[in-house]
Amino acid sequence: MTDIDTSSDEFKAAVEKAVGELGLTTALGKEKDRRIKATARVAELEKDAEELERLRKEATDREAAAAKTAGDWEQREAQLKAEHDKVLAKEREIGGKRIGVLEAGIHDRMIEAVAVESLAKYAPDSVEMLKPHVVERLKVVEDDGSFRTVVVNEKGETRLAPEAKNASDEMTPDQLVVSMSKDRAYAHAFPKTGATGGGSASAATGSQSVSDDQKLKAEGVQIL
């Protein structure tokens, strides 16, 4: 076996060369490992990016669905409110018509009762005949929450009493009937002589009724 001179420059150069080669190999191995790890990390990052994108898309889809649901509900809520308003309006309309019908019926009965009461005083034998003519001249009005019957003209305006001194002196149903007893169109339906009922018709009409009857007879009109 040949002895090696470890102190020789040739030996030292050989050792340095071998160490250098070994270090290069190690460095190359480390670099290869680093590249492998880096490649794996990039793959992981890419996978994470894909997952992040998927999660972001799911969140966007959920937000869109929630917005659509909210929009649909708002639209449905508006529809329900509109339908509810229609039902309430219809109920109010029906209720208003029903109240109107009831009020009209009450007014008609009030007017008829007043007409019959006045006619019974002055023309008891002609109540049914004269009633329509009196009724058409009466109207029910509301005054401070209460209802009363007034005499009206052709325009529906309240008539004043014959001796009215101001606008508050309204004609009464009794005065209307008395005035009709002086009208040639109705005078024949009132008593000619004597007191009837309250006696006011004869006193109110007096000789005027007799004169009218005489005129009607002279004209050939049959007196009932």
C-alpha positions, 0 to 999 in steps of 0.5 A: 500500500502506497503511503499518501503524503497528506501534507503535500500540495497535490493531496490538499488540491485533490481533497479540495476538489472532492469537497467542492464536488460534494458541496455542489451535489448537495446544493443541487439536491437542495435546489431540486428539493426547493423547486419540488416544494415550490411547485407543490406550494404553487399547486396548493395556492392555485387550489386555494385560489380556485376554492376562494373563487368558488366560495366567492361565487357561492356568496354572490349567488346567495346574495343575488337569490336573497335580493330576488327573494326580497324583491319578490316579497316586496312585490307580493306585499304590494299586491296583497296591500292593493288587494286589501285596499280594494276589499276595504274600499268595496266594504266601505262602498257597500256599507255606504250604499247600505247606509244610504238606502237605510237613510233614504228609507227613513227620510221617506217615512219621515216625509210621509208621516209629516205629510199625512199629519198635516193633511189629516188636519186640513183635508182628512177625506183626501189624504191619500189623494193629496199625499203625493203632491205634499211629499214631493214638496218636502225634504229631510235635512240634517241640522246639528246632528238631528233631522227635520222636514222642510218645504222646498221649491222646484229647485230643492231650496227651502221655501220661506213662510208667506209672512217671512221676515228673515231667512230663518222663517221657513214654511212649515208643512201645515202652511204648505197644505193651507197654501194648496187649499188656495190653489185651484188645482187642489182646492176641490179636495179640501172641505168647503164649509165647516170646521174639520180636524183642527178647523184651520183649513176652513178658516184659512181658505174661507170664502176663497175656496167657495169662490174657486169652486164656483169658478170651477163649476162655471167652467164645467169642471166636476167638483169631487 
